[in-house]
């Protein structure tokens, strides 16, 4: 009884951990992304997490998929939040599996789809291509707003090595700049980073008593 509580979502905790001693260590501005069952984000600016005026900054997963294609506009996605076409419905791991199943008629988990793509299966290759393009478009909007030094990816989909080779090119095509310098990296501390970040909450500058 009478104990203080500090609450952040999983993406906030991820970037707190990674900015402290992980993939975003030393960066003045960093954006952490969780892409797993759902999709979320967290901000770290000048050595502190940035919760925002209302405490909900970084809810990137509930902004719309940008620059939708004609095919995407013809197939709107309802989100649990009540809106339509939130990024979570397009770039989460769940969305990746649903997209592949819609195109191929086969239900596979994300790891199996990626393995099939690497083996050259046409439907899996196309699904992975669409996923990377959609994720890159979504992250480009983050760069237009924040121009972070580093974007750190966590969650199950962050284990896809192809993301780190291909996302910078996709993002670079969509940002409103002739140059693109944001690094995209996997979480150094992997699935443990969220728990580590929750522990770091008690030492986050500016976080109150």
Secondary structure as UniProt FT lines:
FT   HELIX           10..21
FT   TURN            23..26
FT   STRAND          29..35
FT   STRAND          39..45
FT   TURN            46..47
FT   STRAND          48..49
FT   TURN            57..58
FT   HELIX           60..62
FT   HELIX           70..73
FT   TURN            80..81
FT   HELIX           88..91
FT   HELIX           93..104
FT   HELIX           110..118
FT   TURN            119..120
FT   HELIX           122..146
FT   STRAND          150..154
FT   HELIX           156..159
FT   HELIX           162..174
FT   STRAND          183..186
FT   TURN            188..189
FT   HELIX           190..192
FT   HELIX           193..200
FT   HELIX           201..203
FT   TURN            205..206
//
